[in-house]
């Protein structure tokens, strides 16, 4: 009696993996065995970096806010402490955008915070 094989399902699975690996270098885009490894690795990196992206952007916003604060003669930590003491709740993304696109408003915010800063 001949063995039964589900060739259609196997081919479909292989095609799906190779489609995901389209554009990969060399055998990783052509051969199922290597494409499967490459797709798995890519998925792991994607999962990791979706979390890292949030950290990276927060770091970038902090660097931008710090640069804008130092130009006005105040450190980032004193500025953030002053905002907290003044009861101003703005996230770092909004502060960063304000520092870049509306420096005058950012300066006004620093002036509002400056009296709250304890030397």
Number of C-alpha atoms within 10 A of each C-alpha: 3 4 4 6 8 7 9 9 10 11 10 11 13 16 13 13 21 23 14 15 24 13 11 14 11 10 13 19 21 16 14 18 14 17 24 19 14 21 20 14 12 14 12 11 11 12 11 11 13 10 10 11 11 10 11 12 13 15 13 14 19 18 14 19 26 20 17 23 21 12 11 13 10 16 16 18 12 17 22 21 16 21 20 14 14 15 10 13 10 11 10 18 16 12 18 22 15 18 22 14 10 12 13 12 12 21 17 11 18 21 13 15 21 17 12 17 16 8 6
